[in-house]
Amino acid sequence: MSTLLWLLSFTLHGVLLYAVMILYTRLAAVKETEKQQKKILEETENTLAAFLLELKEENEKLIDNSDSPSSLTDEETQKPDLQHVEKDSERDAVQEENLPEHIEGLITAVERQEESVNSDVQSFEDQVLELYEEGYSASQIAQKLKSGKTEIELFLKFRSKGVKDS
């Protein structure tokens, strides 16, 4: 009789160990799923934060453009219709033939100045990266560029994440 009880005890212990192993693997799977969900949540928050930053920059540009006296935006002035481009180029060619030399010289000087101004202007992102590479902290960069500390931190975080991904 004791042999039968021993066999029953070993069998129950084996079944219980097997049940514990199954529960442990399920618990590990649940924990892994939670980690993945947290990661997805972080990525979603980061994406929304980046979207909000872009929206903020676009709003600031819109406000700056609405303050200027011209009614056309930069995009409209840079992308005229093809028909207008052809007419303008024909008109410019006719006008250039009729212009005196000193006016042509002034026009080329102004064009050179525009090129130098356009090449010297750094974007906000370039300025942030340059200051960060020089060793400034996010709060110091925010003070120098008169921007928000969180905005700078998010930009640097996204930039470092983009570098790691590529």
Backbone bond lengths (Angstrom), bond angles and torsions (degrees), N, CA, C in turn:
res aa  C-N    CA-C-N  psi(-1)  N-CA   C-N-CA  omega(-1)  CA-C   N-CA-C  phi
1 M - - - 1.433 - - 1.524 112.14 -
2 S 1.320 117.12 -39.25 1.468 120.14 -179.95 1.533 110.62 -65.81
3 T 1.326 117.10 -31.86 1.465 120.19 177.56 1.518 110.36 -63.84
4 L 1.283 115.39 -41.13 1.458 119.51 178.58 1.533 110.80 -64.29
5 L 1.316 117.11 -40.83 1.470 120.68 177.30 1.533 111.28 -64.93
6 W 1.336 115.80 -38.62 1.470 119.31 177.25 1.531 110.80 -63.07
7 L 1.297 116.68 -46.20 1.476 120.56 178.66 1.529 111.51 -61.30
8 L 1.329 115.69 -42.37 1.454 120.02 178.06 1.531 110.34 -63.41
9 S 1.308 118.05 -41.33 1.458 122.86 178.75 1.530 111.35 -62.66
10 F 1.354 117.13 -47.39 1.476 120.64 178.13 1.532 111.27 -61.69
11 T 1.321 116.17 -39.75 1.464 119.85 179.98 1.528 110.28 -65.27
12 L 1.315 117.08 -44.51 1.463 120.33 179.06 1.532 111.11 -64.97
13 H 1.329 116.93 -40.36 1.462 119.86 177.02 1.530 110.67 -61.96
14 G 1.316 116.80 -41.39 1.465 120.97 178.67 1.515 111.68 -63.40
15 V 1.323 116.52 -43.62 1.471 120.94 178.85 1.526 109.82 -64.63
16 L 1.309 117.23 -42.69 1.458 120.59 179.33 1.539 111.20 -64.60
17 L 1.318 118.58 -42.73 1.472 121.12 176.71 1.526 111.10 -61.04
18 Y 1.312 115.87 -41.93 1.461 120.50 177.83 1.538 110.57 -62.31
19 A 1.349 117.67 -42.36 1.463 122.16 178.32 1.529 110.68 -64.08
20 V 1.332 116.85 -40.94 1.469 120.41 178.55 1.529 110.37 -63.40
21 M 1.329 118.09 -41.56 1.469 121.13 179.00 1.532 110.61 -63.72
22 I 1.317 117.17 -42.39 1.462 120.43 178.90 1.528 110.32 -63.18
23 L 1.324 117.32 -44.95 1.462 120.62 178.57 1.526 111.17 -62.92
24 Y 1.315 117.26 -39.43 1.465 120.75 179.18 1.527 110.68 -63.34
25 T 1.328 118.60 -43.43 1.468 120.42 179.60 1.529 110.76 -66.05
26 R 1.332 116.72 -37.33 1.469 119.27 177.41 1.524 110.86 -66.45
27 L 1.307 117.47 -40.05 1.460 121.54 177.78 1.530 110.31 -62.92
28 A 1.330 116.48 -42.14 1.465 120.03 178.33 1.532 110.54 -63.26
29 A 1.323 117.13 -39.07 1.467 120.68 178.29 1.523 110.85 -65.20
30 V 1.315 117.48 -40.27 1.465 121.62 178.32 1.527 110.26 -64.34
31 K 1.332 116.74 -42.76 1.466 120.13 178.49 1.531 110.95 -63.20
32 E 1.314 117.48 -40.52 1.467 121.64 178.56 1.531 110.40 -64.15
33 T 1.318 116.14 -40.43 1.461 120.36 177.43 1.518 110.73 -63.42
34 E 1.330 117.01 -40.33 1.467 120.76 177.50 1.522 110.54 -62.65
35 K 1.318 117.96 -42.01 1.468 121.45 177.64 1.514 110.87 -60.84
36 Q 1.337 116.31 -43.94 1.462 119.99 179.53 1.522 110.85 -64.37
37 Q 1.308 117.50 -40.22 1.458 120.68 178.76 1.515 111.24 -65.36
38 K 1.332 117.58 -39.97 1.460 120.50 176.64 1.526 110.78 -63.22
39 K 1.326 116.16 -40.81 1.465 120.55 178.79 1.524 110.14 -63.67
40 I 1.317 117.26 -44.39 1.464 121.12 178.82 1.527 110.10 -63.50
41 L 1.321 117.10 -40.63 1.457 121.35 178.05 1.525 110.86 -61.77
42 E 1.335 117.50 -44.26 1.470 121.72 177.35 1.518 111.13 -60.94
43 E 1.320 116.55 -46.01 1.459 120.29 179.67 1.526 111.15 -62.57
44 T 1.312 116.85 -39.06 1.462 120.90 177.75 1.523 110.36 -64.85
45 E 1.318 117.00 -44.13 1.463 120.28 177.84 1.521 110.84 -62.77
46 N 1.325 116.95 -42.00 1.466 120.24 178.55 1.520 111.08 -63.98
47 T 1.323 116.74 -40.78 1.464 120.21 178.96 1.521 110.58 -63.80
48 L 1.322 115.86 -44.18 1.467 119.25 178.50 1.528 111.07 -64.47
49 A 1.320 116.86 -39.03 1.469 119.72 178.51 1.528 110.29 -64.37
50 A 1.323 116.91 -41.34 1.464 120.06 177.97 1.522 110.14 -64.50
51 F 1.313 117.05 -40.81 1.464 120.91 178.54 1.522 109.98 -62.11
52 L 1.335 116.42 -42.61 1.457 119.78 179.12 1.526 111.63 -64.89
53 L 1.333 116.73 -37.91 1.464 119.87 176.73 1.522 111.02 -63.14
54 E 1.320 116.96 -45.17 1.460 120.51 178.65 1.524 110.49 -63.32
55 L 1.316 116.78 -40.49 1.449 121.04 178.93 1.522 110.33 -63.88
56 K 1.318 116.39 -40.33 1.467 120.94 178.46 1.527 110.15 -63.53
57 E 1.330 117.09 -44.71 1.467 120.39 179.14 1.520 111.16 -63.56
58 E 1.317 117.26 -41.54 1.461 120.19 178.41 1.521 111.15 -64.74
59 N 1.313 116.95 -38.93 1.466 120.30 176.96 1.527 111.33 -63.80
60 E 1.331 116.09 -42.13 1.467 119.28 178.35 1.521 111.13 -63.64
61 K 1.331 116.55 -41.21 1.466 119.89 177.08 1.520 110.66 -63.29
62 L 1.323 116.75 -40.86 1.459 120.82 179.08 1.517 110.81 -63.52
63 I 1.329 116.11 -42.49 1.466 119.83 178.25 1.524 110.32 -63.93
64 D 1.337 116.49 -43.81 1.465 120.01 177.89 1.517 111.24 -61.22
65 N 1.327 117.31 -42.10 1.461 121.12 179.82 1.518 111.47 -69.67
66 S 1.316 118.22 -33.19 1.462 119.92 179.59 1.521 110.67 -73.44
67 D 1.322 117.50 -25.29 1.463 120.89 176.48 1.524 112.20 -74.08
68 S 1.326 117.35 -25.15 1.462 120.16 -178.69 1.526 109.62 -73.65
69 P 1.351 117.74 152.26 1.457 120.21 -175.55 1.522 114.83 -71.77
70 S 1.312 118.34 -23.61 1.458 119.20 -177.55 1.521 109.93 -73.87
71 S 1.308 115.84 145.40 1.459 120.30 -178.18 1.516 111.93 -88.38
72 L 1.322 117.97 -13.76 1.453 121.29 -178.93 1.522 109.69 -92.68
73 T 1.306 116.53 142.33 1.455 120.08 175.37 1.516 109.07 -82.81
74 D 1.330 115.01 169.95 1.462 119.58 -179.90 1.520 111.12 -60.52
75 E 1.322 116.53 -37.96 1.459 119.37 -178.41 1.513 111.02 -65.81
76 E 1.328 116.41 -39.81 1.456 119.32 -179.37 1.521 111.27 -67.25
77 T 1.324 116.17 -35.90 1.461 118.05 -179.94 1.519 111.67 -75.94
78 Q 1.318 117.34 -26.54 1.456 119.95 -178.86 1.515 112.82 -87.29
79 K 1.342 118.51 -20.27 1.459 121.24 -176.26 1.528 111.10 -125.28
80 P 1.317 119.03 65.37 1.455 119.26 177.07 1.526 110.40 -71.62
81 D 1.334 115.62 164.64 1.456 120.79 178.79 1.519 110.07 -61.27
82 L 1.322 115.28 153.07 1.466 120.49 -179.45 1.520 111.63 -62.33
83 Q 1.312 117.19 -36.83 1.460 119.95 179.54 1.522 110.39 -63.61
84 H 1.332 115.60 -41.56 1.458 118.99 178.62 1.520 111.41 -65.82
85 V 1.322 117.02 -36.45 1.462 120.91 179.41 1.522 109.99 -62.33
86 E 1.339 115.75 -45.59 1.464 119.10 -179.90 1.529 110.72 -63.26
87 K 1.331 117.12 -44.50 1.473 120.50 179.94 1.516 110.06 -64.43
88 D 1.344 116.15 -43.32 1.461 119.58 -179.85 1.521 111.62 -62.99
89 S 1.338 117.16 -41.95 1.457 119.64 -178.72 1.525 110.47 -66.53
90 E 1.336 117.48 -37.49 1.473 120.07 176.62 1.519 110.21 -66.19
91 R 1.332 117.20 -44.11 1.457 121.30 -179.79 1.532 110.55 -64.59
92 D 1.344 116.77 -40.80 1.464 120.56 179.26 1.527 110.95 -63.50
93 A 1.337 116.01 -41.03 1.461 119.12 179.54 1.526 110.56 -62.03
94 V 1.316 117.51 -41.57 1.475 121.47 179.01 1.517 109.77 -67.05
95 Q 1.341 116.71 -42.37 1.454 120.08 -178.46 1.523 111.79 -68.52
96 E 1.341 117.65 -37.21 1.459 120.30 179.82 1.526 111.33 -64.20
97 E 1.310 116.44 -32.56 1.454 118.69 177.74 1.510 111.19 -68.45
98 N 1.331 118.33 -29.87 1.460 122.76 -176.42 1.525 113.34 -92.50
99 L 1.347 119.12 -7.37 1.460 121.47 -176.74 1.524 111.24 -79.68
100 P 1.337 116.17 142.31 1.463 119.16 173.77 1.529 110.14 -70.02
101 E 1.331 115.23 161.77 1.462 120.28 -175.01 1.526 113.09 -64.18
102 H 1.332 118.35 -37.91 1.465 119.03 -178.09 1.535 111.77 -67.52
103 I 1.321 117.54 -30.88 1.464 119.63 177.07 1.522 109.89 -72.75
104 E 1.319 117.62 -39.12 1.463 120.46 176.45 1.529 110.30 -60.87
105 G 1.330 116.04 -39.73 1.463 120.05 177.71 1.523 111.33 -62.70
106 L 1.336 116.40 -40.82 1.462 120.22 177.87 1.533 110.98 -64.52
107 I 1.318 116.08 -40.55 1.466 119.73 179.96 1.526 110.88 -62.90
108 T 1.328 116.96 -44.88 1.468 119.59 179.43 1.533 111.05 -65.68
109 A 1.332 117.24 -35.57 1.462 120.45 177.85 1.532 110.61 -64.40
110 V 1.328 116.19 -42.85 1.459 120.28 179.11 1.528 110.24 -64.83
111 E 1.327 117.20 -40.67 1.463 120.48 178.74 1.525 110.79 -62.89
112 R 1.339 116.84 -40.21 1.460 119.83 177.68 1.525 111.32 -64.42
113 Q 1.336 116.32 -40.29 1.464 119.61 178.16 1.526 111.24 -63.94
114 E 1.324 116.73 -40.76 1.467 120.57 177.65 1.520 110.99 -60.87
115 E 1.328 116.48 -42.71 1.458 120.47 179.35 1.522 111.22 -63.07
116 S 1.335 116.89 -42.11 1.460 119.60 -179.20 1.524 110.88 -68.58
117 V 1.326 117.71 -38.37 1.463 120.77 178.33 1.521 109.99 -65.90
118 N 1.326 116.68 -44.60 1.465 120.09 -179.54 1.523 111.82 -65.23
119 S 1.322 118.05 -33.80 1.461 119.64 -179.41 1.526 111.73 -78.16
120 D 1.342 118.49 -25.41 1.460 121.68 -178.52 1.526 112.70 -81.29
121 V 1.318 118.32 -22.29 1.454 121.32 -176.46 1.534 109.69 -73.14
122 Q 1.341 115.10 126.17 1.464 120.76 177.72 1.517 108.37 -100.68
123 S 1.305 115.99 143.59 1.451 119.44 176.18 1.532 109.17 -73.66
124 F 1.313 115.03 164.50 1.455 121.07 179.51 1.525 110.36 -59.20
125 E 1.343 115.72 -42.60 1.463 120.46 -178.55 1.530 111.07 -63.64
126 D 1.341 116.49 -41.45 1.459 120.14 178.93 1.527 110.96 -63.31
127 Q 1.329 115.86 -40.72 1.459 119.39 179.08 1.530 111.00 -63.73
128 V 1.336 116.37 -42.57 1.473 120.04 179.82 1.522 109.99 -62.43
129 L 1.326 116.12 -47.47 1.469 119.48 -178.99 1.520 111.70 -62.91
130 E 1.324 116.64 -40.55 1.468 120.12 -179.39 1.525 110.38 -63.26
131 L 1.338 117.05 -45.92 1.462 120.16 179.51 1.534 111.17 -65.88
132 Y 1.331 116.37 -37.19 1.470 119.84 179.07 1.518 110.59 -65.69
133 E 1.321 117.02 -40.34 1.463 120.69 179.18 1.523 111.23 -68.82
134 E 1.338 117.10 -25.98 1.459 120.44 176.56 1.529 111.79 -77.23
135 G 1.339 117.21 -7.83 1.462 120.34 174.89 1.511 115.09 104.33
136 Y 1.319 118.39 7.89 1.454 120.58 178.78 1.524 110.06 -75.94
137 S 1.339 115.70 148.33 1.463 120.10 176.80 1.525 108.72 -81.99
138 A 1.330 115.31 170.49 1.468 120.12 -178.29 1.533 110.78 -62.86
139 S 1.328 117.39 -39.43 1.471 119.28 -179.71 1.529 111.30 -68.80
140 Q 1.340 117.50 -36.25 1.462 120.10 177.50 1.534 111.01 -67.60
141 I 1.329 115.86 -40.19 1.469 120.08 177.93 1.523 109.52 -63.45
142 A 1.336 116.67 -42.45 1.466 120.84 179.54 1.526 110.89 -61.20
143 Q 1.335 116.74 -39.36 1.456 119.51 178.59 1.521 111.39 -67.22
144 K 1.333 116.81 -42.90 1.462 120.47 -178.16 1.531 111.84 -65.40
145 L 1.329 116.28 -39.30 1.464 120.65 -176.21 1.527 112.26 -94.40
146 K 1.351 116.00 1.66 1.459 121.70 -179.37 1.522 110.69 53.15
147 S 1.315 113.81 54.44 1.460 121.44 -178.84 1.518 108.27 -133.75
148 G 1.325 116.18 176.28 1.458 120.61 -179.36 1.514 112.33 -79.75
149 K 1.318 115.65 143.31 1.470 121.17 179.52 1.530 110.29 -63.42
150 T 1.327 116.52 -41.51 1.468 120.78 -179.32 1.525 110.60 -64.07
151 E 1.320 115.77 -39.04 1.469 120.27 178.74 1.528 110.45 -60.51
152 I 1.323 116.94 -44.21 1.464 121.86 179.91 1.526 109.85 -66.05
153 E 1.332 116.63 -44.70 1.466 119.93 179.88 1.522 111.68 -61.12
154 L 1.331 116.58 -43.22 1.459 120.03 178.82 1.522 111.21 -63.94
155 F 1.334 115.78 -42.84 1.460 118.85 179.53 1.523 110.70 -60.85
156 L 1.328 116.76 -46.05 1.466 120.09 179.94 1.527 111.02 -65.20
157 K 1.327 116.72 -36.71 1.461 120.01 178.64 1.522 110.40 -65.19
158 F 1.341 116.76 -46.24 1.464 119.98 179.46 1.512 110.65 -65.40
159 R 1.309 116.86 -37.51 1.463 120.53 -178.58 1.524 110.09 -65.83
160 S 1.340 116.54 -43.63 1.471 119.05 -179.88 1.531 110.28 -68.37
161 K 1.328 117.27 -35.24 1.467 120.66 177.74 1.518 109.90 -66.55
162 G 1.344 117.57 -40.00 1.455 121.46 178.28 1.512 111.63 -64.73
163 V 1.328 117.10 -36.40 1.465 120.82 178.84 1.524 109.93 -68.73
164 K 1.342 117.27 -38.91 1.459 120.83 -179.74 1.525 110.74 -67.43
165 D 1.355 116.66 -37.43 1.461 120.85 -178.23 1.513 112.44 -69.18
166 S 1.319 117.53 -31.97 1.482 119.31 -176.65 1.486 112.85 -89.15
